[in-house]
């Protein structure tokens, strides 16, 4: 019904009585299905009225995944490494796009984000939020709301599980310098320079990536003069790889009636 667009975004679903008649089930089954759709973030149940179909966007969907992802990261610390790998690959692409597309207004937003982070020195919690805001501002330059939502979620999850990254002595000043290097490369419209500065920043902030980078350099032939081994190495070579095999789903599938409500009726 929903996927068949019988109900527009923001519109009202049929009444419980109409749903009972349509699907040939009782009121408890209809209410259970509606509650399942509400947990999925698809509808809003209003007591005394009909359920409303919510407008969907990437941010809302990722917010619904928040608890499941936190459980995934807590249940197996190795998953945090996989998430860091995803961040490295994702942000390297984002910073290249930013360097190619940044307008004067985009650069002004980045400078403002960096200034706010500079003013947050000494306040660890605020400094981390400003750090996240700087990286999200880079993703926003692509003009794709999915990229922005993914950047926000990835960083929020990672910083929550690695809060001490920015609390070591002199780390704040070093982080600000690295952010300036990234910003300067974006401002110069230098995609490869921006990607190099970003990769150097991320490799420094997490020892696992640094160790992987050192192993790669020892195993690889010497790069041409003036070219860094890190520049030649792809992110997938530097970052840890996930083992082959299927991943367990983050959440169980909805019940049969909920699936029926969302199924395309062809």
C-alpha positions in Angstrom: 0.0 0.0 0.0 2.7 2.5 1.0 5.2 1.5 -1.8 2.3 1.5 -4.3 1.9 5.2 -3.3 -1.8 4.8 -2.4 -0.9 7.2 0.5 1.1 10.3 -0.2 3.8 11.5 2.2 2.2 13.3 5.1 -1.2 11.7 4.2 -3.4 9.6 6.4 -3.6 5.8 6.2 -7.0 4.1 6.1 -8.8 3.6 9.5 -8.2 0.5 11.5 -11.7 -0.7 10.5 -10.9 -0.3 6.8 -7.5 -2.0 7.2 -9.2 -4.9 9.0 -11.7 -5.3 6.1 -9.0 -5.0 3.4 -6.6 -7.5 4.9 -9.2 -9.8 6.5 -7.7 -9.7 10.0 -8.7 -8.5 13.4 -8.0 -5.3 15.2 -5.0 -6.7 17.3 -3.2 -7.7 14.1 -3.8 -4.3 12.5 -2.5 -2.5 15.6 0.6 -4.8 15.8 1.3 -4.0 12.1 0.9 -0.3 12.6 3.2 -0.4 15.6 5.8 -2.3 13.6 5.7 0.4 10.9 6.0 3.1 13.5 9.1 1.5 14.9 10.5 1.5 11.4 9.9 5.2 11.2 7.4 5.0 8.4 4.3 6.2 10.1 3.2 8.2 13.1 0.3 6.8 15.2 -2.0 9.4 16.6 -4.3 8.1 19.4 -7.9 8.8 18.5 -7.0 9.4 14.8 -5.7 7.7 11.8 -2.0 6.9 11.4 0.0 9.4 9.2 2.7 8.5 6.7 5.9 10.3 7.6 8.1 12.1 5.0 11.3 10.0 4.7 14.9 11.2 4.3 18.4 9.6 4.8 18.8 11.4 8.2 15.6 9.9 9.6 16.5 6.4 8.4 20.0 6.5 9.9 18.6 7.8 13.2 16.3 4.7 13.3 19.4 2.5 12.9 21.3 4.3 15.7 20.6 1.8 18.5 21.2 -1.2 16.2 24.6 0.2 15.1 25.6 1.0 18.7 24.8 -2.6 19.7 26.8 -3.8 16.6 29.8 -1.8 17.7 29.6 -2.9 21.4 29.0 -6.6 20.6 32.3 -6.9 18.7 35.1 -4.3 18.9 36.3 -5.5 15.5 33.3 -3.8 14.0 34.7 -0.5 15.0 37.6 -1.2 12.7 35.3 -1.9 9.8 33.5 1.4 10.5 36.8 3.3 10.5 37.6 1.7 7.2 34.3 2.9 5.8 35.0 6.4 7.1 38.5 6.5 5.4 37.0 5.4 2.1 34.0 7.7 2.3 35.7 10.8 3.5 38.5 10.5 0.9 35.8 10.6 -1.8 34.0 13.5 -0.1 37.1 15.6 0.2 38.0 15.1 -3.5 34.5 16.2 -4.5 34.7 19.2 -2.2 38.0 20.3 -3.7 36.5 20.0 -7.2 33.2 21.8 -6.5 33.7 24.2 -3.6 32.2 27.6 -4.1 33.1 30.8 -2.2 30.1 30.2 0.0 31.2 26.6 0.7 34.7 27.8 1.7 33.2 30.5 3.9 31.2 27.7 5.8 34.4 25.7 6.2 36.4 28.6 7.5 33.5 29.4 10.0 33.5 25.7 11.1 37.2 25.8 11.7 37.0 29.1 13.6 34.4 27.6 15.8 36.6 24.6 16.5 39.5 26.8 17.4 37.3 28.7 19.9 36.4 25.3 21.5 40.0 24.5 22.6 40.0 23.3 26.2 36.4 22.1 26.0 36.7 18.5 24.9 33.0 17.8 24.3 32.5 21.0 22.3 35.8 20.5 20.4 34.6 17.0 19.3 31.3 18.3 18.1 33.0 21.1 16.2 35.4 18.4 14.7 32.4 16.5 13.5 30.8 19.7 12.1 33.9 20.5 10.1 34.0 17.0 8.4 30.2 17.1 7.8 30.6 20.6 6.2 33.0 19.0 3.7 30.5 16.3 2.9 27.7 18.9 2.4 29.7 20.5 -0.5 28.7 17.5 -2.7 25.1 18.7 -2.5 23.8 15.2 -1.8 21.8 14.9 1.4 22.6 11.2 1.7 26.3 12.0 1.9 25.6 14.5 4.6 23.5 12.1 6.7 26.0 9.3 6.3 28.9 11.6 7.3 27.0 12.8 10.4 26.1 9.3 11.5 29.6 7.7 10.9 31.4 10.4 12.8 28.9 10.4 15.7 29.3 6.7 16.1 33.0 6.7 15.9 33.7 9.6 18.2 31.3 8.1 20.8 33.4 4.9 20.9 36.8 6.7 20.6 36.3 9.7 22.9 39.9 9.9 24.0 41.2 10.6 20.5 41.2 14.3 21.0 42.1 14.4 24.7 45.8 13.6 24.6 48.2 16.5 25.3 48.7 18.8 22.3 46.2 16.8 20.2 43.8 19.7 19.7 46.4 22.0 18.2 47.6 19.2 15.9 44.0 18.4 14.8 43.5 22.1 14.0 46.6 22.2 11.9 45.6 19.2 10.0 42.1 20.6 9.4 43.8 23.8 8.1 45.9 21.7 5.7 42.7 20.0 4.4 40.9 23.3 4.0 43.8 24.9 2.2 43.9 22.1 -0.4 40.1 22.4 -0.9 40.5 26.1 -1.3 43.2 25.5 -3.9 40.8 23.1 -5.7 43.4 20.4 -5.4 41.5 17.1 -5.0 44.5 14.8 -4.6 46.2 17.2 -2.2 43.0 17.4 -0.2 42.7 13.6 -0.1 46.4 13.3 0.9 45.9 15.8 3.8 42.7 14.0 4.9 44.4 10.6 4.8 47.4 11.9 6.8 44.9 13.3 9.4 43.0 10.0 9.8 46.1 7.9 9.8 47.5 10.0 12.6 44.3 9.9 14.7 44.1 6.2 14.8 47.1 4.0 15.6 45.7 0.9 13.8 45.8 2.8 10.4 49.3 4.0 11.2 50.5 0.5 11.8 48.9 -0.8 8.7 50.5 2.1 6.7 53.9 1.2 8.1 53.5 -2.5 7.1 52.4 -1.5 3.6 55.5 0.7 3.2 57.8 -2.1 4.3 56.2 -4.6 1.9 55.9 -2.2 -1.1 58.8 -1.0 -3.5 60.0 2.5 -2.9 57.8 5.1 -4.6 59.1 7.5 -7.3 60.9 10.5 -6.0 58.6 13.1 -4.5 55.7 10.7 -4.2 54.6 9.4 -0.8 53.9 5.7 -0.3 50.6 6.7 1.3 49.6 8.6 -1.8 50.1 5.5 -4.0 48.4 3.2 -1.5 44.7 2.9 -1.8 42.5 3.2 1.2 41.5 -0.4 0.9 45.1 -1.5 1.3 45.7 0.6 4.3 42.5 -0.1 6.2 41.6 -3.5 7.7 39.4 -5.8 5.6 36.2 -7.3 6.7 36.1 -11.2 6.5 34.1 -12.8 3.7 30.6 -14.0 4.5 27.2 -12.6 5.1 26.5 -10.1 7.9 23.7 -10.6 10.4 20.8 -8.1 9.7 20.6 -5.2 12.1 17.0 -5.8 12.9 14.4 -8.6 12.4 12.1 -8.2 9.4 8.6 -6.9 10.1 5.6 -9.3 10.6 3.6 -10.5 7.6 0.8 -7.9 8.0 3.3 -5.0 8.2 5.0 -6.4 5.1 1.6 -6.5 3.4 0.9 -2.9 4.3 4.2 -1.8 2.7 4.2 -4.2 -0.3 3.7 -3.0 -3.8 0.4 -4.3 -5.1 1.0 -5.2 -8.7 
